[in-house]
Each structure stands twice: as C-alpha cells, then as structure tokens.
C-alpha cells in the first residue's frame, strides 16, 4: 500500500491526467507528469512536468527512479515504454493490458475470447479482404483504422464494397476493421475499478449521446433496465479479470433495438463518460484510479444525485469566450475547464455537470445551458 507522500508518475498530460493530478494531490501524493507538450494541462498542476517524448530512455529512467508507481491517462503509450518502466517500479495498468486496447483487431478478438459479443466485424489488412468481409458484414458499415483512431477520427461510413475499397486506400491501406452498422436503441458505458488483489467495483452504468463521433452528453444513471445494466457490469468485470487489469477502465456498449448488448470498445483508463462521477458520486473515477494504483481500499461508487454531463468542445468558443455567466448562474451545475490554451473545433476544452433528482429536468436544464453558452 502506497500512502500519501508517495510519488505517482503519470504518462500523458491531457485533461484526464490533469483531473487525476488534482485527485492525487488532494490526497497528499506527489505527481510527476511525463508529456512532450510544454503547455500540458496536467503538467500545469503536477509537482513536476518532464517535457519529453514517451520513448525518451533518459527521461524514462529519471521518471522510473523518482516514482513509487506509474500509471497512464491514455492507451497509446508504447508498450516498450511501459515494459521499461516496470523495471524501476510497478506500472498499473500493465503493458499487456494496455496493448490489447491499442489495436481494434486484437481488442475485438480478445472480447470474443472472453465469450462476449463485439459489434460484428472483419479484419481488413489488405484490399482483397474487403470482398471476403462482405460475407459476414453487411452495408452500411464503418471502416475504422485498427490503431490510433478516437473521437470519430480514422473512421469512414461506407455503403458498398467499392466505397469500402476507396476508403481503405484513402486511409493509406493501414490495418482496419470493417464494422457492421447496428440498429441502436442507445449507447451505454461502464466505469470499473480493479485492484491488485483482483477485486473490482463498478460505478453506475451511464448512457451516452454522441455528435459527429464525439461524446456530447452522458446521462447517469442510464435509462435502461436493471437486468441490462447488471449484464453490462458483469461483462466489464469479465474483461478486466481476463486482462488482470489494475486501475480504472471503461467499457462502451451498444444496446440494439432487439435488446442485444454488444461491446463497442474498451479503454484501459479513466474516461470521458465517467466525468459525471466528479460531482454526482461519493468517489470520482480519478480518486478511484489513485486508490487502485496505490493499492488502497475502494472508495464508495454510490451515486447521490442523477446527473447530465455535457462536453464543451472548441466549437463553443467561436471567436470569443462562451457566455460563462449563464452557466455559472445555474446553482445545480458545475463547470470544469481543462486549462488548454487554444480552442479548436472538436477539441475537448471542458465539461459541465447538471444535477437534479429528476433526470428529465436535468436533461432539459443542461440542454438550455448548452444552447445559452453559444448565444
């Protein structure tokens, strides 16, 4: 058990690392962030910011020797980096667990190996694979790069084999997956924490609404029946157990109109859809991550108030600041800004949570506030 006063290393300096840093420092830990961006949101608040590439052997040695444990804020840290760092101190989650989520083909095959259902898909490694894929995947479908795609990046909706082949060429013929478009009832996610002993706990299941491939709102608790919510939690726990995962992870699901529960993807880290826990739960996902990587007891995952979390992208800024006075006049809403220096379309700049014992009122209020921010 690593107690307050210990030093935690964070690989990655974005908003997830920033909120982790706040949670860790509140509990009395020191935090060293390794992130190449000198304007890192997490680096602004850490005890120390090492401005270096994730594969800089010299910087990694310094980080490893200074820290008691190291964790990550996103899954695309090179596996070799995590393997090197574990020669100095524990790395949680492990390189093996993170590597599964770095490649959609490996991830989906792993999900199947756990006896769970991913979205119907086919691996596309060369253009001739597309014709064979049409036997099991119907159009319309989505062609996604196997690596590095997120928030709608590296994804193309295709309506025919010819369109899929053209999209594959436009994506430089890197490894891809061709995914079946499914008839959605809703999208949900589970935020799970798992400790060194292999015990796990889940936060309440959340419902997610996307716009242009980017999460717009999270409604918690999700408006689904208890049986489905419990099935999603059980699936997330099965994945975490098979990975021997330590830390906080997210699993996103599609719920079809037929009532099927399909796993879309998993993230071996805290997640945008878990931001609601900052204001609506006894313990936030970020404090829980601190607890898991330091081998502390679980914090309570109880949700005390229904909530709607709304993302604030750079689009909201336009040529000026959003109308913050409108949002800050709402006594039941909490604003979180990430300290990013430049607002760009599609860039996550912050979020706000609107709390109300009546979830329908929370949804209406958050929609009105979001509209008001833009004038």
N, C-alpha and C positions, 0 to 999 in steps of 0.2 A: 504494500500500500504506500503510495507516494502522497505525502501530506503537504499542506500549504508551506511555501518556502522552497519547494522543489521547482525545477525549471522544465518547462514543456517546449519542445520545438514544433513549429507549425510550418509545413511545406505548403506554400501558397499564401498570397496576400490580398485576396479579394474580400468581398463582403462576408462570406462565410467565415473566413479566417478572422475578420475584424470582430464579428459577434462572438466567436469562440474566445478571442483575446479578452474581450470585456468580461465574459463569464469567468475565465481563468483568473484574471487579475482581481476580480471581485472576491474570489475565494482565497486570494493570497498567494497565487502562483506567479512565478516569473515566466514570461513568454518571449521566445526568440523566433522571429519570422524570417524565413528564407524565401525571398521573392525578387525576381530581377527588376521589377518596376519600381523606380525610386519614389513614385507617388502612391505606392501601395496603400489601400485603405486599412489593411491590418497593420502594416508597418508603422502607420501614424500613431498607433495606440500601444504597440508592443514595447517591452523593455529594451529590446534591441532589434534592429532590422538589418539583416545581412543581405545586401544587394548583390545577388549572384545568380547564375544560371543553376537550374536543378541538377545539372550534371557536372558542376564545378567541384572536382575532387578535393581541392584545398578548402573550399568553403564548407563542404560536407563534413570534412574531418573536424573543422572547428565547431560546427553545429553538434556533431555527434559527441564530442568530448565535453561540451558545455551542458548538455541536456540529460535529464533523467529518463525521459520518454519522448518520442516523436510521433506526431500524427499528421494528417493531411486534410486539406479543405477541398480537393478535387481529385478525380480518379486518373488524370493523365500525367501524373508524376511517373517518370521512367522507372520500371521495375528494378533496373540495376541500381538506381539511386537508393531505393528502399532496402535492397539487399546489402548494399554497402553500409548504410546507416545502422542496420541491426547488429553489425559487428561492434558497435560502440554502446548501444543502449536498446531497450525494447522499442519496436516500431509497431504501432497499432492504428489501423489495421495492417495486416501483413502484406508483403509484396504479392503473394499468391492470391489473396482475396481481392486486392485492387486490380490485378491483371485481368481477372475474369470480366470485370466491367469495362475494360478498356477496348474491347473488341466485340461488336454486336453478334458476330457469328459464334464466337466462343461463349458469350453470355447466353444466347438463346439455346445453344446445345446443352449448356450447364443446367438451364431451367428444366429442359426435358429430362435430363438425367436425374433430377430431383422428383420426377413423377408429376410435374406441374405443367400447365399449358401456356406456352408463349403464344403470341399472335402468329397465325400461320405464316411461314416464311420459307425462303430458299436462299442459300448462299450463292452469291454471284462473284466469281473470281476471274472469269473471262467471258467475253461477249456471247460465246456459244452456250453458256449456262442459262441464258435467259429463255431460250426456246424450251429447254428441258423444264425450267421452273414453271412455265405456264401450265404444266400438267397438274400441279398442286396449288398454285397461286392464281387466283382469278383477277381480272382487271375490273374496276380500277384498283391500283396498288400504289405503294410508295417505295421508291428506290432510295435507300439510305447508305451512306458510307459506313463501313464497318468500324472505323476509328475516327475520333475527334469531332463528330457531329453532336451538336446540342442546340437547344432553343430554336429548332427548325433549320439549323444550318446543315448543309450536306444532305438535304432531303428534297426529292422531287416526286410529285404526284404524276403517275403515268397511267394512260388509259388503253395502251396497246403494247404488243411486243415491240413494234417499231419505235414507239415513244420511249420504251424502256431501254432499247439499244442506243438510241440517240442520247438519252440522259446519262447512260453509263459512259459514253465517250466524253460527254461534257464534264463528267466527274473524273476525267483522266484515267478511267478504267482501273481505279483502285478497288480493292475488295469491297463488296457491298452486300446488303441483304435486300431482297425484294419481299416486302411485307404486304399481306392481304389488307385491304381497307375493310374494316368491320363496321357493322351497323350498331353504333354506340347508343347506350342508354345514358351512361355517364362515365367519368374517369375518377378513380379514387387512388389514394396512396396511404401507405403505412410507414410511419417513422418508428424504427425499432432500435433498442439499445441492447447490446450483449456484452457480458463481462468476461473476465479471464477464466472464470470457472465454468463458462458455458451456459449461464443463466441469462434469460432475456425477458424484456418487458416492452410492450408497445404503447405508444400514445394513441389517443382516439383516432379512428380512421377519418381521413379528410376527403372532401370532394373538390375536384379541381376543374377549373374552366380556363381553356386556352384561347388565345387570339393569335393568329398567324404563327402557330407553333411555339409560342412563348406563354408561360403561365400568366394569366391575368388575375384570377381570384382563387382563393382556397376557402371553402366553407367547412367549418368544423363545429360539431361533428357532421359527418357526411349524412346526406338524406337517403340512406339505404337501410334495409332491414338488418337486424342484429345477426341473423344467420350468415348473411353475406359478409358483414363486417368481420365476424369471427373467422370465417374462411380465409379472408384476406390476411388477417393477423397470423393465422396458422401457416399459410404459405410463406409469408415473410420469415417466420421463425425457422421453417424448414430450410430455406435458402441460407440463412445466417449460420445455422448449425452445420450444414454441409460445407460451408466455406471456413468454418472455425473462426468466424469473424469476431473481432473485438473492437468496439466503438459504437458509433451510431450510423445506421444505414437507412436508406429509403427504398421502397419498392412501389412502383407505379403500376396500376391495373386498369384494364379496360373492362367495363361491365357492358355486355351486349344486350340488345333488345330481347334476346332469347334467355337472358339471365346467366349466361356464361361468365366466368371470371377468368380473364386472360391476363398474363403478366406482360406488360409493355417493356419495362426495363427496370434496372436497379442501379442505385448509386451508393457506393461504399463510403458515405459521408453524410453530414447534415444536408438539408435540402430546402429549397425554396418553399415547398409545400408544408414544411414544418415550422415556418416563421410564426405561425399563429401561436405556437407554444410560448413565445416570449411574453405574451400578455394574457393568455387565456388558461394557462396551466400552472400548477404549483411549481414545476420544474421546466425550464426551457430545454429544447433539444441541445443547445450549446453547453449548458451546465451539465447535462447528462453525458455529453461527449467527454467533458473534463473528468467526470466521475468514472467513466468506463476506462479511459486510457490510463488513469491514475489508480485503478483498481479500488475505487471507493464504493460504498453501498449505493444502490439505486436511489435517485430522487423520485418523489411521487410523480406519476404521469397523469394524475387526476386533472380533468378539465373543470374549472369552476364556472365558466361562462361561455355560452355559444359565441362564435366569432366569425367574421369575414376578414380575410387578409387580402389586400389589393396591392398588386405590384405597381411601382412607379417607374416607367421607362423614360429614357431621354426624350421621347416624343412629347411628353407632357410639358417639357420646358419651353419648346418653341424658341422664340427669340429672347425670352426673358424668364425669370423665376416663375414657378407656378404660384397661384394665389393661396399662399400658405395660411393667411388669416382665416380663410373659410374652413380649412381643415382643423386648425388649432382652436377654432371656436366650438368644435364638437367635443363635449366633455367625455364622451364614451369612445373616442378614437385616439389611437396612439401612433405618432409618426416616428419612423425610423429612417434616417438618411445615412448613406454609406460612405460619405467623405470622398466621393470621386470628383475629380477636378474638371471633367469635361462631360457634358451631357450630349449623347449621340442617340439617334433613333435606334431602338431595340436594345439599348444598354440599360441594365438594371441599376437604377440610381437610388432606390429606396423602396419602402412599402409602408402601408398603414394598416392597422387593425381596428375594426369597429366591433364593439362588444355590445350585446343585448341579450337578455334572457329569451327573447322571441327572435328566432333566427331569420324569419321573414322581414322583421323590422330592421335587423342588422344588414340584410342584403339591400333593402331599399335605401337605407341611410348611406351605405358605402357607395352605392351607385350614384346617388345625388352628390356626395362629396367629391367623387372622382370627376364627375362632369363639371362641378364648380371650380375645381382646381385649374381647369383649362380655360375658364372664362366663358 
